[in-house]
Amino acid sequence: MGKSTMMKRSIRMHAEMTGNQAFLNLIPLLQEDVGLMFTKGDLKQVNEEVAKYKVGAPVRVGLVAPIDVVVPPGNTGLDPSQTSFSQVLNIPTRINKGTV
């Protein structure tokens, strides 16, 4: 696992040391942060093992959710000062009994 520049450098070094130039074909495919796994085993078992350790990433500004996010109608329990958060997201709000 690592940054794409580090992975590209490692692949170039491996290609030079082993003389196996076929690995250089991977370099254009490395974009952003990547992880490479090499195995001679069953890919289904490897996939299951990796899936066990999968964790969600925190949300960052500007990211698009990979799935639909539905906010059910009802009281959110938020303070009335938090209505600006909903307005930025174009979510209509109503203050009822001191909460949004």
CORJOSUL-V327882 format. One record per backbone hydrogen bond with DSSP energy under -0.5 kcal/mol. CO is the residue of the C=O (numbers start at 1). NH is the residue of the N-H. Records with the same first field share a line. If there is no record, write none. Layout:
BEGIN
CO=NH / NH
END
This chain:
BEGIN
2=34
3=7
4=8
5=9
6=10
7=11
8=12
9=13
10=14
11=15
12=16
13=17
14=18
15=19
19=21
20=23
21=24
22=25
23=26
24=27
26=29 / 30
27=30
29=31
34=2
42=46
43=47
44=48
45=49
46=50
47=51
48=52
49=53
50=53
51=54
60=63
68=70
70=72
78=100
79=82
80=83
81=84
82=85 / 86
83=87
84=88
85=89
86=91
87=90
90=92
94=96
96=99
98=80
99=96
100=94
END
